Amino acid sequence: MKVLLDTCTFIWLALEPDRLSRSARGIFDDSGTEPHLSTASVLEIALKVRAGKLHLPLKPSEWVPSRRSFFHLTELPLTEPVVYRACELPTDHDDPFDRLIAATAIEVGATILSPDTQLSLLGASRIW
């Protein structure tokens, strides 16, 4: 199964794994799971660190790649089709990062691993 980690899921996986649900841990631990991280999450993390809303043990340019490598996550870049899809999604939820993550998941046929039920309003498949 192709899964796309939501930003909070990635942060929790790396810093607070006890916050992950039992099913999320099971999905992530399943050898058949293909885990991915969107560039949108990387941007969100970098901006939160810059704003002082998130503290990491290293600067984002070092921490994110090291954690992505450690957890064997494939990077999913932001592409023009993802940006256009994000703008075409329902307007029920306007968080730009959630919209980009949902659009990425829809474009690549992934399920989002996230506790955020708002992502489902955008038409993305989500499990937690």
N, CA, C and O of each residue as an XYZ file, in Angstrom:
512
protein
N       0.850     -1.180      0.000
C       0.000      0.000      0.000
C       0.891      1.236      0.000
O       1.867      1.312      0.746
N       0.544      2.199     -0.842
C       1.260      3.463     -0.917
C       0.636      4.422      0.090
O      -0.551      4.732      0.001
N       1.435      4.892      1.050
C       0.933      5.839      2.047
C       1.768      7.115      2.024
O       2.979      7.096      1.806
N       1.079      8.206      2.254
C       1.705      9.515      2.349
C       1.546      9.996      3.778
O       0.427     10.154      4.266
N       2.661     10.228      4.447
C       2.594     10.695      5.832
C       2.195     12.160      5.867
O       2.768     12.987      5.158
N       1.213     12.472      6.692
C       0.880     13.862      6.965
C       2.058     14.455      7.733
O       2.853     13.717      8.315
N       2.171     15.768      7.737
C       3.291     16.424      8.414
C       3.365     16.026      9.884
O       4.440     15.686     10.379
N       2.234     16.065     10.587
C       2.252     15.714     12.014
C       2.640     14.248     12.203
O       3.330     13.912     13.165
N       2.211     13.387     11.308
C       2.556     11.970     11.416
C       4.058     11.777     11.289
O       4.648     10.999     12.038
N       4.677     12.473     10.354
C       6.124     12.399     10.182
C       6.854     12.902     11.426
O       7.802     12.272     11.896
N       6.410     14.031     11.950
C       7.051     14.595     13.146
C       6.896     13.638     14.321
O       7.859     13.394     15.048
N       5.701     13.095     14.515
C       5.475     12.167     15.622
C       6.286     10.891     15.441
O       6.857     10.375     16.402
N       6.339     10.385     14.225
C       7.126      9.178     13.959
C       8.574      9.384     14.392
O       9.183      8.502     14.997
N       9.114     10.550     14.076
C      10.514     10.835     14.365
C      10.783     11.277     15.796
O      11.842     10.968     16.342
N       9.847     11.996     16.418
C      10.104     12.579     17.735
C       9.248     12.021     18.867
O       9.702     11.964     20.009
N       8.022     11.611     18.569
C       7.088     11.147     19.597
C       6.289      9.943     19.085
O       5.070     10.035     18.940
N       6.952      8.825     18.813
C       6.261      7.689     18.191
C       5.078      7.148     18.995
O       4.207      6.490     18.427
N       5.029      7.408     20.290
C       3.892      6.946     21.095
C       2.590      7.658     20.723
O       1.508      7.198     21.090
N       2.685      8.770     20.003
C       1.486      9.497     19.591
C       0.811      8.859     18.370
O      -0.332      9.184     18.048
N       1.516      7.959     17.704
C       0.929      7.277     16.552
C      -0.117      6.275     17.032
O       0.048      5.640     18.073
N      -1.183      6.146     16.267
C      -2.201      5.155     16.611
C      -1.641      3.750     16.397
O      -0.649      3.564     15.693
N      -2.276      2.790     17.000
C      -1.848      1.396     16.842
C      -1.912      0.991     15.369
O      -0.992      0.355     14.855
N      -2.995      1.362     14.699
C      -3.115      0.986     13.285
C      -2.077      1.716     12.431
O      -1.561      1.148     11.469
N      -1.767      2.967     12.771
C      -0.738      3.705     12.030
C       0.618      3.016     12.175
O       1.351      2.873     11.197
N       0.947      2.595     13.375
C       2.213      1.879     13.581
C       2.222      0.585     12.788
O       3.232      0.226     12.183
N       1.088     -0.121     12.793
C       0.997     -1.383     12.056
C       1.160     -1.184     10.561
O       1.844     -1.959      9.893
N       0.530     -0.143     10.040
C       0.649      0.154      8.612
C       2.078      0.520      8.273
O       2.622      0.063      7.268
N       2.682      1.342      9.105
C       4.047      1.764      8.829
C       5.023      0.592      8.952
O       6.011      0.533      8.220
N       4.759     -0.331      9.862
C       5.649     -1.469     10.067
C       5.446     -2.592      9.042
O       6.283     -3.488      8.938
N       4.352     -2.549      8.293
C       4.050     -3.577      7.299
C       5.053     -3.478      6.149
O       5.246     -2.404      5.580
N       5.684     -4.588      5.813
C       6.700     -4.595      4.751
C       6.104     -4.268      3.382
O       6.840     -3.906      2.463
N       4.789     -4.389      3.233
C       4.135     -4.063      1.976
C       3.793     -2.591      1.825
O       3.276     -2.173      0.788
N       4.077     -1.809      2.848
C       3.773     -0.380      2.815
C       4.892      0.380      2.115
O       6.072      0.168      2.394
N       4.510      1.259      1.209
C       5.456      2.164      0.554
C       5.242      3.550      1.159
O       4.322      4.254      0.742
N       6.069      3.969      2.137
C       5.850      5.259      2.797
C       6.482      6.429      2.031
O       7.589      6.321      1.503
N       5.754      7.538      1.985
C       6.201      8.722      1.253
C       6.040      9.969      2.119
O       5.250      9.999      3.062
N       6.816     10.996      1.768
C       6.722     12.301      2.415
C       6.689     13.356      1.323
O       7.524     13.348      0.419
N       5.729     14.259      1.404
C       5.582     15.315      0.405
C       6.506     16.491      0.695
O       6.803     16.809      1.847
N       6.944     17.113     -0.368
C       7.714     18.347     -0.235
C       6.892     19.415      0.484
O       7.453     20.308      1.119
N       5.570     19.326      0.384
C       4.708     20.265      1.116
C       4.958     20.156      2.619
O       4.966     21.170      3.317
N       5.161     18.947      3.122
C       5.454     18.762      4.552
C       6.808     19.346      4.916
O       6.977     19.910      5.997
N       7.768     19.213      4.019
C       9.100     19.776      4.267
C       8.986     21.301      4.388
O       9.574     21.903      5.287
N       8.232     21.913      3.486
C       8.026     23.362      3.552
C       7.308     23.757      4.833
O       7.685     24.732      5.481
N       6.276     23.006      5.201
C       5.536     23.313      6.428
C       6.444     23.227      7.654
O       6.385     24.087      8.532
N       7.270     22.207      7.712
C       8.197     22.043      8.839
C       9.178     23.211      8.892
O       9.387     23.793      9.957
N       9.778     23.556      7.761
C      10.757     24.644      7.723
C      10.129     25.964      8.161
O      10.746     26.733      8.898
N       8.908     26.228      7.712
C       8.237     27.470      8.097
C       7.861     27.480      9.577
O       7.941     28.522     10.227
N       7.452     26.332     10.114
C       7.121     26.272     11.546
C       8.367     26.472     12.406
O       8.300     27.114     13.454
N       9.490     25.934     11.976
C      10.736     26.138     12.720
C      11.110     27.620     12.682
O      11.453     28.210     13.706
N      11.042     28.207     11.502
C      11.383     29.635     11.368
C      10.494     30.513     12.226
O      10.957     31.513     12.774
N       9.219     30.152     12.351
C       8.272     30.944     13.146
C       8.362     30.641     14.641
O       7.676     31.275     15.442
N       9.198     29.681     15.018
C       9.334     29.322     16.430
C       8.230     28.420     16.947
O       8.106     28.246     18.159
N       7.426     27.843     16.067
C       6.315     26.969     16.472
C       6.719     25.504     16.564
O       5.955     24.678     17.064
N       7.915     25.179     16.083
C       8.414     23.809     16.120
C       9.905     23.862     16.404
O      10.638     24.645     15.799
N      10.344     23.023     17.328
C      11.763     22.960     17.675
C      12.278     21.574     17.332
O      11.704     20.564     17.741
N      13.361     21.537     16.577
C      13.969     20.284     16.156
C      15.392     20.210     16.683
O      15.993     21.244     16.975
N      15.943     19.009     16.809
C      17.312     18.875     17.306
C      18.371     19.368     16.315
O      19.508     19.629     16.707
N      18.008     19.495     15.040
C      18.902     20.004     13.998
C      18.112     20.987     13.139
O      16.887     21.046     13.233
N      18.802     21.751     12.307
C      18.072     22.619     11.397
C      17.320     21.743     10.393
O      17.764     20.637     10.084
N      16.175     22.233      9.878
C      15.346     21.408      8.998
C      16.089     20.797      7.815
O      15.799     19.667      7.424
N      17.041     21.528      7.241
C      17.768     21.023      6.080
C      18.639     19.813      6.408
O      19.058     19.086      5.507
N      18.909     19.598      7.683
C      19.648     18.404      8.113
C      18.701     17.359      8.689
O      18.830     16.168      8.404
N      17.749     17.811      9.502
C      16.865     16.887     10.216
C      15.931     16.125      9.277
O      15.835     14.901      9.361
N      15.246     16.836      8.389
C      14.273     16.179      7.515
C      14.933     15.099      6.657
O      14.459     13.963      6.660
N      16.011     15.405      5.919
C      16.617     14.342      5.109
C      17.129     13.156      5.938
O      17.052     12.009      5.499
N      17.650     13.439      7.136
C      18.153     12.331      7.962
C      17.016     11.436      8.432
O      17.164     10.214      8.447
N      15.887     12.019      8.814
C      14.736     11.229      9.269
C      14.060     10.528      8.087
O      13.606      9.390      8.208
N      13.997     11.217      6.943
C      13.412     10.596      5.750
C      14.225      9.364      5.363
O      13.663      8.320      5.033
N      15.544      9.490      5.405
C      16.416      8.357      5.087
C      16.283      7.244      6.125
O      16.179      6.071      5.765
N      16.285      7.599      7.398
C      16.199      6.622      8.477
C      14.929      5.785      8.371
O      14.962      4.574      8.587
N      13.814      6.425      8.040
C      12.532      5.727      7.960
C      12.200      5.246      6.546
O      11.099      4.757      6.294
N      13.150      5.387      5.634
C      12.992      4.892      4.257
C      11.770      5.484      3.566
O      10.980      4.769      2.948
N      11.628      6.805      3.681
C      10.516      7.502      3.054
C      10.954      8.031      1.692
O      12.037      8.599      1.554
N      10.119      7.842      0.709
C      10.374      8.386     -0.613
C       9.791      9.789     -0.681
O       8.657     10.019     -0.263
N      10.568     10.723     -1.208
C      10.093     12.099     -1.333
C       9.139     12.210     -2.514
O       9.416     11.709     -3.603
N       8.011     12.876     -2.282
C       7.070     13.182     -3.357
C       7.118     14.688     -3.581
O       6.663     15.457     -2.734
N       7.666     15.112     -4.713
C       7.811     16.542     -4.968
C       6.480     17.202     -5.295
O       5.523     16.555     -5.721
N       6.453     18.516     -5.081
C       5.301     19.301     -5.523
C       5.430     19.485     -7.026
O       6.451     19.964     -7.522
N       4.399     19.104     -7.733
C       4.393     19.244     -9.187
C       3.263     20.182     -9.592
O       2.377     20.478     -8.790
N       3.295     20.640    -10.822
C       2.209     21.511    -11.292
C       0.851     20.824    -11.184
O      -0.102     21.456    -10.727
N       0.718     19.555    -11.584
C      -0.591     18.911    -11.432
C      -1.078     18.890     -9.986
O      -2.278     19.018     -9.738
N      -0.172     18.731     -9.035
C      -0.554     18.749     -7.614
C      -1.063     20.138     -7.233
O      -2.078     20.255     -6.547
N      -0.379     21.181     -7.665
C      -0.789     22.544     -7.341
C      -2.167     22.829     -7.924
O      -3.030     23.387     -7.246
N      -2.374     22.444     -9.188
C      -3.679     22.678     -9.816
C      -4.767     21.883     -9.112
O      -5.863     22.395     -8.881
N      -4.470     20.629     -8.768
C      -5.454     19.789     -8.069
C      -5.801     20.404     -6.723
O      -6.970     20.419     -6.338
N      -4.799     20.917     -5.994
C      -5.042     21.536     -4.681
C      -6.023     22.698     -4.797
O      -6.841     22.920     -3.904
N      -5.938     23.433     -5.898
C      -6.838     24.575     -6.101
C      -8.235     24.146     -6.525
O      -9.180     24.926     -6.411
N      -8.377     22.923     -7.011
C      -9.666     22.419     -7.473
C     -10.414     21.610     -6.417
O     -11.569     21.241     -6.628
N      -9.777     21.332     -5.297
C     -10.407     20.531     -4.247
C     -11.564     21.305     -3.608
O     -11.625     22.530     -3.713
N     -12.479     20.591     -2.947
C     -13.585     21.274     -2.260
C     -13.055     22.342     -1.297
O     -11.943     22.244     -0.778
N     -13.873     23.344     -1.081
C     -13.441     24.467     -0.241
C     -13.806     24.279      1.231
O     -13.812     25.243      1.997
N     -14.111     23.043      1.626
C     -14.489     22.764      3.011
C     -13.339     22.974      3.996
O     -13.565     23.169      5.190
N     -12.120     22.935      3.496
C     -10.949     23.023      4.369
C      -9.881     23.818      3.620
O      -9.406     23.383      2.571
N      -9.503     24.977      4.153
C      -8.634     25.886      3.410
C      -7.158     25.866      3.807
O      -6.381     26.655      3.269
N      -6.745     24.991      4.729
C      -5.331     24.956      5.101
C      -4.500     24.607      3.859
O      -4.683     23.534      3.284
N      -3.595     25.494      3.438
C      -2.871     25.250      2.183
C      -2.003     23.991      2.213
O      -1.878     23.312      1.194
N      -1.408     23.672      3.351
C      -0.574     22.481      3.416
C      -1.414     21.210      3.361
O      -1.037     20.243      2.699
N      -2.541     21.209      4.045
C      -3.441     20.055      3.957
C      -3.942     19.871      2.530
O      -4.061     18.744      2.049
N      -4.233     20.969      1.859
C      -4.713     20.891      0.480
C      -3.624     20.302     -0.430
O      -3.918     19.474     -1.292
N      -2.386     20.724     -0.241
C      -1.286     20.193     -1.052
C      -1.030     18.714     -0.752
O      -0.767     17.929     -1.663
N      -1.108     18.343      0.508
C      -0.904     16.933      0.876
C      -2.028     16.073      0.314
O      -1.775     14.992     -0.219
N      -3.270     16.542      0.428
C      -4.397     15.790     -0.122
C      -4.269     15.674     -1.635
O      -4.492     14.601     -2.195
N      -3.915     16.757     -2.293
C      -3.773     16.737     -3.749
C      -2.655     15.787     -4.178
O      -2.794     15.070     -5.169
N      -1.560     15.783     -3.441
C      -0.463     14.867     -3.742
C      -0.933     13.428     -3.636
O      -0.667     12.614     -4.520
N      -1.631     13.118     -2.555
C      -2.123     11.749     -2.356
C      -3.058     11.335     -3.486
O      -2.959     10.220     -3.998
N      -3.951     12.216     -3.871
C      -4.894     11.908     -4.949
C      -4.140     11.696     -6.257
O      -4.428     10.748     -6.988
N      -3.194     12.554     -6.558
C      -2.448     12.473     -7.820
C      -1.636     11.185     -7.943
O      -1.527     10.622     -9.032
N      -1.063     10.716     -6.826
C      -0.198      9.525     -6.904
C      -0.899      8.248     -6.449
O      -0.302      7.172     -6.457
N      -2.163      8.368     -6.053
C      -2.912      7.187     -5.627
C      -2.476      6.646     -4.278
O      -2.419      5.433     -4.077
N      -2.167      7.549     -3.354
C      -1.731      7.154     -2.011
C      -2.841      7.427     -1.000
O      -3.738      8.236     -1.235
N      -2.754      6.735      0.118
C      -3.621      6.968      1.266
C      -2.829      7.777      2.275
O      -1.669      7.469      2.551
N      -3.445      8.802      2.822
C      -2.751      9.649      3.798
C      -2.824      8.995      5.172
O      -3.889      8.561      5.610
N      -1.696      8.931      5.835
C      -1.621      8.418      7.197
C      -1.662      9.625      8.123
O      -0.659     10.315      8.308
N      -2.853      9.875      8.712
C      -3.045     11.105      9.480
C      -4.232     10.993     10.430
O      -5.217     10.323     10.121
N      -4.140     11.653     11.594
C      -5.300     11.737     12.483
C      -6.270     12.850     12.066
O      -7.359     12.961     12.630
N      -5.886     13.669     11.091
C      -6.654     14.853     10.700
C      -7.836     14.470      9.810
O      -7.666     14.225      8.616
N      -9.018     14.419     10.388
C     -10.216     14.032      9.636
C     -10.566     15.050      8.555
O     -11.283     14.723      7.610
N     -10.068     16.276      8.682
C     -10.347     17.312      7.688
C      -9.819     16.928      6.306
O     -10.360     17.370      5.292
N      -8.763     16.107      6.259
C      -8.209     15.693      4.973
C      -9.220     14.894      4.160
O      -9.215     14.949      2.930
N     -10.082     14.157      4.842
C     -11.100     13.377      4.143
C     -12.117     14.280      3.448
O     -12.688     13.902      2.425
N     -12.344     15.477      4.005
C     -13.257     16.428      3.373
C     -12.767     16.885      2.014
O     -13.544     17.351      1.181
N     -11.458     16.744      1.801
C     -10.859     17.183      0.553
C     -10.881     16.091     -0.512
O     -10.419     16.304     -1.632
N     -11.418     14.923     -0.164
C     -11.526     13.846     -1.138
C     -10.374     12.866     -1.146
O     -10.312     11.982     -2.000
N      -9.456     13.017     -0.198
C      -8.320     12.099     -0.124
C      -8.666     10.902      0.732
O      -9.458     11.001      1.670
N      -8.072      9.777      0.406
C      -8.215      8.585      1.237
C      -7.308      8.760      2.449
O      -6.149      9.151      2.307
N      -7.831      8.472      3.644
C      -7.076      8.703      4.885
C      -7.313      7.567      5.848
O      -8.431      7.069      5.975
N      -6.259      7.156      6.528
C      -6.373      6.158      7.598
C      -5.588      6.637      8.808
O      -4.634      7.408      8.704
N      -6.023      6.156      9.937
C      -5.308      6.447     11.186
C      -5.520      5.306     12.143
O      -5.008      5.335     13.262
